Amino acid sequence: MLMDSKKPLHITAVASNLKMDYGGVHRHVEILRNAGLLQVFEVGRSRVLSPLNIEQVREFITRAKEFNEKR
């Protein structure tokens, strides 16, 4: 979802789209940010997300899907 967007997304929009609570999405975002895959900007009281290395994220998603299919 984030990679398909032309502009950064708010964490609340991601949470709503995934039908998850803000806290759950925020924990995932922190992991991705610490891994250097996601950038988080503070805009007022909101957190806005932007991917840092889209190709690396796509490769990770592809490998994860392949792994899950083999299980």
N, CA and C atoms as an extended XYZ file, in Angstrom:
213
Properties=species:S:1:pos:R:3:atomname:S:1:resname:S:1:resid:I:1 pbc="F F F"
N         0.829       -1.184        0.000 N   MET     1
C         0.000        0.000        0.000 CA  MET     1
C         0.879        1.255        0.000 C   MET     1
N         1.869        1.271        0.878 N   LEU     2
C         2.726        2.445        0.968 CA  LEU     2
C         3.549        2.622       -0.296 C   LEU     2
N         3.988        1.523       -0.876 N   MET     3
C         4.817        1.608       -2.079 CA  MET     3
C         4.001        1.989       -3.310 C   MET     3
N         2.699        1.740       -3.278 N   ASP     4
C         1.850        2.066       -4.419 CA  ASP     4
C         1.441        3.532       -4.445 C   ASP     4
N         1.606        4.202       -3.337 N   SER     5
C         1.211        5.600       -3.237 CA  SER     5
C         2.321        6.496       -3.771 C   SER     5
N         1.944        7.570       -4.427 N   LYS     6
C         2.906        8.539       -4.941 CA  LYS     6
C         3.354        9.512       -3.860 C   LYS     6
N         2.641        9.538       -2.731 N   LYS     7
C         2.991       10.461       -1.663 CA  LYS     7
C         2.994        9.714       -0.330 C   LYS     7
N         3.653       10.262        0.676 N   PRO     8
C         3.696        9.611        1.992 CA  PRO     8
C         2.293        9.447        2.573 C   PRO     8
N         2.145        8.458        3.441 N   LEU     9
C         0.855        8.174        4.063 CA  LEU     9
C         0.930        8.346        5.573 C   LEU     9
N        -0.173        8.757        6.170 N   HIS    10
C        -0.275        8.847        7.620 CA  HIS    10
C        -0.415        7.441        8.195 C   HIS    10
N         0.155        7.230        9.372 N   ILE    11
C         0.022        5.927       10.038 CA  ILE    11
C        -1.446        5.596       10.248 C   ILE    11
N        -2.268        6.586       10.570 N   THR    12
C        -3.690        6.321       10.799 CA  THR    12
C        -4.369        5.810        9.527 C   THR    12
N        -3.961        6.302        8.364 N   ALA    13
C        -4.529        5.826        7.100 CA  ALA    13
C        -4.121        4.378        6.845 C   ALA    13
N        -2.872        4.052        7.143 N   VAL    14
C        -2.398        2.681        6.975 CA  VAL    14
C        -3.150        1.759        7.929 C   VAL    14
N        -3.291        2.166        9.174 N   ALA    15
C        -4.001        1.361       10.169 CA  ALA    15
C        -5.449        1.123        9.750 C   ALA    15
N        -6.100        2.151        9.277 N   SER    16
C        -7.488        2.029        8.837 CA  SER    16
C        -7.608        1.077        7.657 C   SER    16
N        -6.717        1.219        6.692 N   ASN    17
C        -6.751        0.371        5.509 CA  ASN    17
C        -6.505       -1.091        5.856 C   ASN    17
N        -5.619       -1.350        6.806 N   LEU    18
C        -5.292       -2.725        7.204 CA  LEU    18
C        -6.216       -3.256        8.290 C   LEU    18
N        -7.137       -2.403        8.749 N   LYS    19
C        -8.062       -2.754        9.823 CA  LYS    19
C        -7.306       -3.201       11.076 C   LYS    19
N        -6.264       -2.426       11.402 N   MET    20
C        -5.451       -2.653       12.601 CA  MET    20
C        -5.535       -1.411       13.474 C   MET    20
N        -5.209       -1.583       14.753 N   ASP    21
C        -5.179       -0.392       15.603 CA  ASP    21
C        -3.870        0.357       15.400 C   ASP    21
N        -3.870        1.603       15.782 N   TYR    22
C        -2.717        2.478       15.579 CA  TYR    22
C        -1.469        1.902       16.246 C   TYR    22
N        -1.625        1.398       17.467 N   GLY    23
C        -0.490        0.869       18.209 CA  GLY    23
C         0.185       -0.292       17.497 C   GLY    23
N        -0.613       -1.187       16.924 N   GLY    24
C        -0.064       -2.323       16.191 CA  GLY    24
C         0.730       -1.880       14.976 C   GLY    24
N         0.185       -0.954       14.235 N   VAL    25
C         0.874       -0.441       13.053 CA  VAL    25
C         2.139        0.310       13.483 C   VAL    25
N         2.036        1.083       14.543 N   HIS    26
C         3.184        1.851       15.018 CA  HIS    26
C         4.341        0.930       15.401 C   HIS    26
N         4.055       -0.205       16.039 N   ARG    27
C         5.122       -1.155       16.400 CA  ARG    27
C         5.807       -1.700       15.151 C   ARG    27
N         5.020       -2.034       14.120 N   HIS    28
C         5.594       -2.507       12.865 CA  HIS    28
C         6.425       -1.403       12.198 C   HIS    28
N         5.910       -0.198       12.233 N   VAL    29
C         6.609        0.946       11.629 CA  VAL    29
C         7.963        1.151       12.301 C   VAL    29
N         8.024        1.030       13.612 N   GLU    30
C         9.289        1.211       14.326 CA  GLU    30
C        10.316        0.169       13.895 C   GLU    30
N         9.891       -1.061       13.709 N   ILE    31
C        10.797       -2.121       13.255 CA  ILE    31
C        11.323       -1.793       11.859 C   ILE    31
N        10.428       -1.397       10.959 N   LEU    32
C        10.836       -1.059        9.596 CA  LEU    32
C        11.734        0.179        9.563 C   LEU    32
N        11.457        1.133       10.428 N   ARG    33
C        12.282        2.343       10.512 CA  ARG    33
C        13.680        1.990       11.013 C   ARG    33
N        13.746        1.166       12.050 N   ASN    34
C        15.041        0.754       12.599 CA  ASN    34
C        15.847       -0.072       11.600 C   ASN    34
N        15.167       -0.766       10.696 N   ALA    35
C        15.841       -1.559        9.661 CA  ALA    35
C        16.284       -0.695        8.481 C   ALA    35
N        15.905        0.582        8.492 N   GLY    36
C        16.300        1.481        7.413 CA  GLY    36
C        15.439        1.361        6.172 C   GLY    36
N        14.231        0.804        6.325 N   LEU    37
C        13.347        0.612        5.183 CA  LEU    37
C        12.264        1.682        5.081 C   LEU    37
N        12.073        2.425        6.155 N   LEU    38
C        10.959        3.361        6.210 CA  LEU    38
C        11.422        4.629        6.915 C   LEU    38
N        10.921        5.739        6.438 N   GLN    39
C        11.211        7.032        7.056 CA  GLN    39
C         9.915        7.558        7.667 C   GLN    39
N        10.011        8.116        8.857 N   VAL    40
C         8.839        8.636        9.552 CA  VAL    40
C         9.053       10.135        9.793 C   VAL    40
N         8.091       10.916        9.349 N   PHE    41
C         8.121       12.367        9.537 CA  PHE    41
C         7.014       12.759       10.503 C   PHE    41
N         7.298       13.727       11.354 N   GLU    42
C         6.252       14.274       12.210 CA  GLU    42
C         5.678       15.500       11.525 C   GLU    42
N         4.378       15.461       11.286 N   VAL    43
C         3.673       16.580       10.675 CA  VAL    43
C         2.577       16.986       11.657 C   VAL    43
N         2.861       18.024       12.415 N   GLY    44
C         1.943       18.391       13.482 CA  GLY    44
C         1.924       17.277       14.515 C   GLY    44
N         0.740       16.741       14.775 N   ARG    45
C         0.613       15.638       15.718 CA  ARG    45
C         0.569       14.292       15.011 C   ARG    45
N         0.683       14.284       13.718 N   SER    46
C         0.594       13.057       12.929 CA  SER    46
C         1.973       12.514       12.578 C   SER    46
N         2.018       11.227       12.273 N   ARG    47
C         3.232       10.581       11.770 CA  ARG    47
C         2.974       10.190       10.330 C   ARG    47
N         3.880       10.587        9.440 N   VAL    48
C         3.736       10.317        8.016 CA  VAL    48
C         4.857        9.375        7.602 C   VAL    48
N         4.518        8.362        6.799 N   LEU    49
C         5.452        7.317        6.392 CA  LEU    49
C         5.872        7.468        4.945 C   LEU    49
N         7.132        7.164        4.691 N   SER    50
C         7.647        7.168        3.338 CA  SER    50
C         8.719        6.079        3.233 C   SER    50
N         8.619        5.200        2.225 N   PRO    51
C         9.642        4.146        2.091 CA  PRO    51
C        10.981        4.742        1.670 C   PRO    51
N        12.071        4.141        2.157 N   LEU    52
C        13.407        4.626        1.814 CA  LEU    52
C        13.989        3.878        0.620 C   LEU    52
N        13.850        2.574        0.597 N   ASN    53
C        14.423        1.767       -0.469 CA  ASN    53
C        13.345        0.835       -1.011 C   ASN    53
N        12.573        1.334       -1.962 N   ILE    54
C        11.411        0.604       -2.459 CA  ILE    54
C        11.799       -0.745       -3.048 C   ILE    54
N        12.878       -0.802       -3.796 N   GLU    55
C        13.283       -2.076       -4.416 CA  GLU    55
C        13.650       -3.113       -3.366 C   GLU    55
N        14.312       -2.704       -2.310 N   GLN    56
C        14.671       -3.635       -1.245 CA  GLN    56
C        13.412       -4.153       -0.547 C   GLN    56
N        12.449       -3.287       -0.324 N   VAL    57
C        11.192       -3.695        0.304 CA  VAL    57
C        10.446       -4.662       -0.609 C   VAL    57
N        10.386       -4.373       -1.897 N   ARG    58
C         9.709       -5.282       -2.837 CA  ARG    58
C        10.371       -6.660       -2.855 C   ARG    58
N        11.689       -6.684       -2.836 N   GLU    59
C        12.424       -7.951       -2.816 CA  GLU    59
C        12.099       -8.738       -1.543 C   GLU    59
N        12.043       -8.047       -0.425 N   PHE    60
C        11.703       -8.697        0.838 CA  PHE    60
C        10.295       -9.291        0.783 C   PHE    60
N         9.349       -8.528        0.254 N   ILE    61
C         7.966       -9.015        0.163 CA  ILE    61
C         7.888      -10.232       -0.744 C   ILE    61
N         8.575      -10.198       -1.858 N   THR    62
C         8.590      -11.337       -2.785 CA  THR    62
C         9.139      -12.579       -2.102 C   THR    62
N        10.246      -12.440       -1.401 N   ARG    63
C        10.846      -13.591       -0.713 CA  ARG    63
C         9.952      -14.103        0.404 C   ARG    63
N         9.316      -13.208        1.125 N   ALA    64
C         8.412      -13.627        2.202 CA  ALA    64
C         7.231      -14.406        1.641 C   ALA    64
N         6.679      -13.945        0.518 N   LYS    65
C         5.559      -14.655       -0.110 CA  LYS    65
C         5.999      -16.036       -0.575 C   LYS    65
N         7.180      -16.128       -1.178 N   GLU    66
C         7.695      -17.423       -1.634 CA  GLU    66
C         7.890      -18.356       -0.442 C   GLU    66
N         8.413      -17.838        0.642 N   PHE    67
C         8.627      -18.642        1.841 CA  PHE    67
C         7.304      -19.173        2.369 C   PHE    67
N         6.288      -18.308        2.432 N   ASN    68
C         4.975      -18.716        2.937 CA  ASN    68
C         4.303      -19.742        2.039 C   ASN    68
N         4.522      -19.645        0.748 N   GLU    69
C         3.925      -20.610       -0.194 CA  GLU    69
C         4.534      -21.999       -0.025 C   GLU    69
N         5.793      -22.078        0.384 N   LYS    70
C         6.476      -23.352        0.571 CA  LYS    70
C         6.095      -24.035        1.870 C   LYS    70
N         5.507      -23.304        2.790 N   ARG    71
C         5.157      -23.861        4.095 CA  ARG    71
C         3.964      -24.725        4.048 C   ARG    71
